[in-house]
Amino acid sequence: MAITTTELLDRPRSSSASGPATAYAVMLGLLVVAALASVLIGSRLVPPTAILEAGPDRTVVEVRAVRTAMGVLAGVALGLAGACMQGLTRNPLADPGILGVNSGAALAIVLGIAYLGAGSMTTFVLLGLLGAAIASLAVHAIAGIGRDGATPAKLTVAGAAFAAAASSWTIAVQLVDQTALDIMRRWQVGSIGGRPWDVVVSLAPVFLVGALLAIGLSRTLNALALGEDMAKGLGRHTTRDRVLVGLAIVLLAGTATAAAGPIAFVGLIVPHLVRTRTGSDHRHLLPLSAGYGAVLVLAADTVGRVVLPPSEVQVGIMTAVVGVPFFLLLVRRGRMGL
């Protein structure tokens, strides 16, 4: 019996994938628990009744609710961006942080602060998107040099080199500009706290456009995962497809970095964990990566509030604490997709 293009694209990529329905149910349950914990747990514990009733704890709940909303947006964006990047490059180590996208966004923002007088969140987002786009193009251009083109190994090396260079330039600008240093000091470690509701509301449409674009490209990523020649044989315009996926990554990673700082490893860890439950079918991988990305960011932020009282450990540091061992485990197991 002949296999149609639709059947081939929709076929699961892993025979070990377990039921997606269970993964969705677990994700929703964990997301509710993580959101409630984010609102109720901190330097001051708040009873659950404070969510619905007026009282002295109401102000604390409202402040933490904004932080929780920002955490959900950032987690969704980073989880989706990581899954899209891994699918686009066919590299299981691809991540907005590892491939230099976050560093490019950070460099653009610090240059804007130092030389353009940038200070508003709107300007930060625009600069972050520009920096993320330039970083993506630069890394792919560098990795594409040579006969083999942009292989997963070359993308990882080029991304690491670009990230190191961009981070060095970011530090250099801060050393000669006190204003940039003061503004960047807290932002650069990654934090979802201190953002007012108007920032969350203004950024939500950008996150939504990026998320809808990414999820809408699930079948495209399934085709690209088959390889360049196979995708073209199925009638895909691979150059256009790569541009659209790249646009989704820039929208998601650039906006998340501008809003919350360069939070690393979320885009690396989450898609891997999702694949162990559902396989590599992007129809399920993308929405589940979005949900579990939000769970990870909220959980890391909540733990960071209580792990070293009375101080607070920023979410970017907490995700790195989890992410570095996970990264080393992937390398040791040889799951680099080279």
C-alpha positions in Angstrom: 0.0 0.0 0.0 1.4 3.4 -0.9 2.1 5.9 1.8 0.9 9.4 1.3 2.8 12.5 2.1 0.4 13.4 4.9 0.8 9.9 6.5 4.6 10.2 6.3 4.7 13.6 7.9 2.3 12.7 10.7 4.0 9.4 11.5 5.6 9.4 15.0 9.4 9.5 14.9 9.9 7.2 17.8 8.4 3.8 18.4 8.9 4.2 22.1 6.6 7.2 22.4 4.0 6.7 25.1 0.5 8.3 25.0 0.5 12.0 24.4 -2.8 12.3 26.3 -1.0 11.3 29.5 1.7 13.8 28.9 -0.8 16.6 28.3 -2.7 15.7 31.5 0.5 15.6 33.6 1.6 18.9 32.0 -1.6 20.7 32.9 -1.6 19.4 36.4 2.1 20.4 37.0 1.4 23.8 35.5 -1.5 24.4 37.9 0.6 23.3 40.8 3.6 25.4 39.7 1.4 28.5 39.2 -0.2 28.1 42.6 3.2 27.6 44.3 4.6 30.7 42.5 1.8 32.8 44.0 1.7 31.3 47.5 5.4 30.5 48.3 8.2 33.0 48.9 9.9 34.8 51.7 6.4 35.1 53.1 4.0 32.2 52.8 0.5 33.2 51.8 -2.6 31.0 52.5 -4.6 29.8 49.5 -7.6 31.8 50.7 -5.8 35.0 50.0 -6.3 34.4 46.2 -10.0 34.8 46.5 -10.5 37.0 49.6 -9.5 40.6 50.3 -7.0 41.0 53.2 -3.5 41.9 54.2 -2.0 39.2 51.9 -3.9 40.4 48.8 -1.1 42.8 47.8 1.5 40.0 48.0 -0.7 37.8 45.8 -1.2 40.5 43.2 2.6 41.1 43.0 3.4 37.4 42.7 0.6 37.0 40.1 2.4 39.4 37.7 5.6 37.5 38.3 3.8 34.2 37.6 2.3 35.5 34.4 5.8 36.7 33.2 7.2 33.3 34.1 4.6 31.5 32.1 5.2 33.7 29.0 9.0 33.3 29.3 8.8 29.5 29.9 6.4 29.0 27.0 8.6 31.0 24.7 11.9 29.4 25.6 10.5 25.8 25.5 9.0 26.4 22.1 12.2 28.2 20.8 14.4 25.3 22.0 12.1 22.6 20.3 12.0 24.6 17.1 15.8 25.1 17.1 16.5 21.5 17.7 14.1 20.5 14.9 15.5 23.1 12.5 19.1 22.2 13.0 18.5 18.5 13.7 20.8 19.0 16.7 19.7 17.8 20.1 22.1 20.3 21.8 20.5 23.3 20.1 19.2 25.9 22.5 18.8 29.7 22.3 21.6 30.1 24.9 24.0 27.6 23.4 23.6 28.8 19.8 24.2 32.4 20.8 20.7 33.8 20.3 20.4 35.0 23.9 23.9 36.5 23.9 23.1 38.4 20.7 19.9 39.8 22.2 21.8 40.8 25.3 24.5 42.5 23.3 22.0 44.5 21.3 20.3 45.7 24.4 23.4 46.8 26.2 24.6 48.6 23.1 21.2 50.3 22.9 21.4 51.4 26.6 25.0 52.7 26.2 24.8 54.5 22.9 21.1 55.1 22.1 19.8 55.9 25.6 17.4 53.0 25.5 15.4 52.6 28.8 11.9 51.4 28.0 10.8 47.8 27.7 9.4 48.4 24.2 12.9 49.5 23.1 14.5 46.5 24.9 12.2 44.1 23.0 12.9 45.7 19.6 16.7 45.6 20.3 16.4 42.0 21.6 14.6 40.9 18.5 17.2 42.6 16.3 20.1 41.1 18.2 18.6 37.6 18.2 18.0 37.8 14.4 21.6 39.0 13.8 23.0 36.3 16.1 21.0 33.5 14.3 22.1 34.7 10.9 25.8 35.1 12.0 25.9 31.6 13.6 24.4 29.9 10.6 26.7 31.8 8.2 29.8 30.9 10.2 28.7 27.2 10.5 27.9 27.1 6.8 31.5 27.9 5.7 33.1 24.8 4.2 32.1 21.8 2.1 29.7 20.1 4.5 27.6 23.2 5.3 26.0 23.9 8.7 26.2 20.5 10.3 25.0 20.0 13.9 28.6 19.9 15.2 29.6 23.1 13.4 26.5 24.9 14.5 27.2 24.0 18.2 30.8 25.2 17.9 29.9 28.4 16.0 27.2 29.1 18.5 29.4 28.7 21.5 32.1 30.9 19.9 29.6 33.6 19.0 28.1 33.5 22.5 31.5 33.8 24.1 32.4 36.8 21.8 29.0 38.5 22.4 29.3 38.0 26.1 32.8 39.5 26.1 31.6 42.6 24.2 28.6 43.0 26.5 30.9 43.0 29.5 33.3 45.4 27.8 30.5 47.9 27.1 29.3 47.7 30.7 32.8 48.4 32.0 33.0 51.7 30.2 29.4 52.8 30.7 28.1 53.0 34.3 24.5 53.5 33.2 24.6 50.3 31.1 26.2 48.4 34.0 23.6 49.5 36.5 20.7 48.6 34.3 22.2 45.3 33.1 23.4 44.1 36.4 20.2 42.5 37.6 18.7 41.9 34.1 21.7 39.8 32.9 21.3 37.0 35.4 17.7 36.3 34.3 14.7 37.4 36.4 11.0 37.4 36.0 10.3 39.6 39.0 9.7 43.4 39.2 7.7 43.6 35.9 4.4 45.5 36.1 1.2 44.3 34.5 1.4 46.7 31.6 4.7 45.1 30.5 3.2 41.6 30.6 0.1 42.8 28.6 2.2 44.6 26.0 4.5 41.7 25.4 1.8 39.0 25.4 0.8 39.6 21.7 4.4 39.2 20.5 4.6 35.9 22.5 1.3 34.8 21.1 2.3 35.5 17.5 5.6 33.6 17.9 3.9 30.7 19.7 1.1 30.3 17.0 3.7 30.5 14.2 5.9 27.9 15.9 3.0 25.4 16.6 1.6 26.0 13.1 4.9 24.9 11.7 4.8 21.4 13.4 4.3 19.5 10.1 7.0 21.6 8.5 9.5 20.6 11.2 8.4 17.0 10.8 9.3 17.2 7.1 12.7 19.0 7.8 13.5 16.2 10.3 13.5 13.7 7.5 16.5 15.5 5.9 16.9 18.1 3.2 16.5 15.8 0.2 13.5 14.0 1.6 11.8 17.2 2.5 12.2 18.6 -1.0 11.0 15.3 -2.4 7.8 15.7 -0.4 7.3 19.1 -2.1 8.5 21.3 0.7 10.2 24.7 0.0 12.9 24.1 2.5 14.4 27.6 2.3 11.1 29.3 3.0 10.4 26.7 5.7 13.7 27.5 7.4 13.0 31.2 7.3 9.6 30.8 8.9 10.9 28.6 11.7 13.8 31.0 12.2 11.3 33.9 12.5 9.4 32.0 15.1 12.6 31.4 17.1 13.6 35.0 16.9 10.2 36.3 18.1 10.1 33.8 21.0 13.7 33.9 22.2 14.3 37.5 21.5 11.2 38.7 23.3 11.8 36.3 26.3 15.4 37.5 26.6 14.4 41.2 26.4 11.7 40.7 29.0 13.4 38.4 31.5 17.1 38.3 30.7 19.1 35.5 29.2 17.6 32.5 30.9 19.6 29.5 29.7 19.0 25.7 29.4 15.2 25.8 29.4 15.1 25.3 25.6 17.7 22.5 25.9 16.2 20.5 28.8 12.4 20.6 28.1 12.3 19.2 24.6 14.5 16.3 25.6 12.2 15.4 28.5 9.1 15.7 26.3 10.6 13.3 23.7 11.0 10.6 26.3 7.2 10.7 26.7 5.8 11.4 23.2 8.6 10.9 20.7 9.7 13.4 18.1 6.4 14.2 16.4 6.4 18.0 16.5 2.5 18.1 16.6 2.9 17.1 20.3 6.5 18.1 21.0 5.9 21.8 20.4 2.8 22.4 22.6 4.1 20.1 25.4 7.5 21.9 25.3 5.6 25.1 25.7 3.7 23.9 28.8 6.7 22.1 30.4 8.9 25.2 29.7 6.5 27.3 31.8 6.5 24.6 34.6 10.3 24.6 34.7 10.6 28.4 34.8 8.0 28.8 37.5 9.4 25.9 39.6 13.0 27.3 39.3 11.8 30.8 40.3 9.9 29.5 43.3 12.8 27.4 44.6 15.1 30.4 44.1 13.0 32.4 46.5 13.4 30.0 49.4 16.7 28.1 48.8 18.9 30.8 50.5 16.7 32.9 52.7 16.5 35.9 53.1 18.2 36.4 49.8 16.7 35.4 46.4 18.5 33.4 43.7 17.4 34.5 40.3 15.7 32.1 37.9 18.5 32.3 35.4 20.9 30.9 38.0 18.5 28.2 39.1 17.9 26.9 35.5 21.7 26.8 35.0 22.1 24.8 38.2 19.8 22.2 36.7 20.9 22.6 33.1 24.7 22.2 33.3 24.5 18.6 34.8 21.9 17.7 32.2 24.0 19.1 29.4 27.1 17.1 30.6 24.9 14.0 30.8 23.8 14.4 27.2 27.4 14.7 26.1 28.6 11.7 28.1 25.8 9.5 26.6 26.9 10.6 23.2 23.5 12.1 22.3 24.8 15.0 20.4 23.2 14.3 17.1 26.5 14.6 15.2 
